[in-house]
Amino acid sequence: MKRMPGNTPQLTPSGSRPDNREIKRLTLILIGSVAALDTVVIGAYYALHIPDKPMKTQQTFIAVWVVLTLLVVTSLMKRIRKLRRRR
């Protein structure tokens, strides 16, 4: 079977597809965002003296943290998956 000229992926000078660079960039943003969120939340955890609060307050704090992390991860993963499907 003969390849059509327009069906070959275009490579950048570094030899990778443009989508690969964007996926790597978004992955680094994902990792950095989660690390930054965790840093801020852990700081708030101790600044607000959450360990000294009742168990229900601690659980609520952790639940909010988990939901925020989930929002960050799912929003960025949607963008990464969208790029991967285009390949």
C-alpha positions as CSV (number, residue, x, y, z in Angstrom):
1,M,0.0,0.0,0.0
2,K,1.3,3.4,-1.0
3,R,1.5,6.2,1.6
4,M,-0.2,9.5,0.7
5,P,2.2,12.5,1.0
6,G,-0.1,14.3,3.5
7,N,-0.4,11.3,5.9
8,T,3.2,11.3,7.2
9,P,3.6,13.0,10.6
10,Q,5.5,16.2,10.5
11,L,8.6,16.1,12.7
12,T,10.2,19.1,14.4
13,P,13.9,19.7,14.2
14,S,14.4,17.8,17.4
15,G,12.8,14.7,15.8
16,S,9.6,14.7,17.9
17,R,6.0,15.5,16.9
18,P,4.7,18.8,18.1
19,D,2.0,16.9,20.1
20,N,4.7,15.1,22.1
21,R,6.2,18.4,23.3
22,E,2.8,19.7,24.3
23,I,2.0,16.4,26.1
24,K,5.3,16.7,28.0
25,R,4.7,20.3,28.8
26,L,1.2,19.5,30.1
27,T,2.5,16.6,32.2
28,L,5.1,18.9,33.8
29,I,2.3,21.4,34.5
30,L,0.2,18.7,36.0
31,I,3.1,17.5,38.3
32,G,3.9,21.1,39.3
33,S,0.3,22.0,39.9
34,V,-0.2,19.0,42.3
35,A,3.1,19.7,44.0
36,A,2.2,23.4,44.5
37,L,-1.3,22.6,45.7
38,D,0.1,20.1,48.2
39,T,2.6,22.6,49.4
40,V,0.0,25.3,50.0
41,V,-2.5,22.8,51.6
42,I,0.1,21.3,53.9
43,G,1.2,24.8,55.0
44,A,-2.4,25.7,55.7
45,Y,-2.9,22.4,57.6
46,Y,-0.2,23.4,60.1
47,A,-0.9,27.2,60.0
48,L,-4.5,26.6,60.9
49,H,-3.5,24.0,63.6
50,I,-5.7,21.3,62.0
51,P,-4.1,18.5,63.9
52,D,-5.4,20.1,67.2
53,K,-8.9,20.3,65.9
54,P,-11.7,17.7,66.3
55,M,-11.5,14.6,64.0
56,K,-14.5,15.8,62.0
57,T,-12.7,19.1,61.1
58,Q,-9.6,17.1,60.1
59,Q,-11.6,14.8,57.9
60,T,-13.4,17.8,56.3
61,F,-10.1,19.5,55.6
62,I,-8.6,16.3,54.0
63,A,-11.8,15.8,52.0
64,V,-11.6,19.3,50.5
65,W,-7.9,18.7,49.8
66,V,-8.7,15.5,47.9
67,V,-11.5,17.2,45.9
68,L,-9.2,20.1,44.9
69,T,-6.5,17.6,43.9
70,L,-9.0,15.7,41.8
71,L,-10.2,18.8,40.1
72,V,-6.6,19.8,39.1
73,V,-5.7,16.3,37.9
74,T,-8.9,15.6,36.0
75,S,-8.9,19.0,34.2
76,L,-5.3,18.6,33.1
77,M,-5.6,14.9,32.2
78,K,-8.5,15.8,29.9
79,R,-6.3,18.1,27.9
80,I,-3.5,15.4,27.8
81,R,-5.9,12.7,26.7
82,K,-7.3,15.0,24.0
83,L,-3.8,15.5,22.6
84,R,-3.0,11.8,22.8
85,R,-6.1,10.9,20.8
86,R,-5.0,13.2,17.9
87,R,-1.8,11.2,17.4
